[in-house]
């Protein structure tokens, strides 16, 4: 199916149908994420951060604290 035709069909959907479709698309991407190649720059950054973590030079934060801080900042 051509992209233009897909977009045309999506525009005909109700908001709730679009949201369900979006979730289905994200779910299918999540299932295939192992097939996505990681760029070299991203691998290098992960290695750098992991090295900092192993050396004790990286401050880690609890997700709840981060989430709460962001909620406060953008309220």
SULRAJO-V561178 format. One line per field, one symbol per residue. ss: DSSP state (2 for helix, 1 for strand, 0 for the rest). psi: psi as a letter, one per 40 degrees, with the letter a starting at -180 (. if undefined). A space follows every 50 residues. Layout:
ss->???
psi->???
//
This chain:
ss->00222222222000222222222222222222222000022222222222 2222000000002222222222200
psi->hidddddddddeiidddddddddddddddddedeehihiddddddddddd ddddeeehhihhdddddddddddf.
//
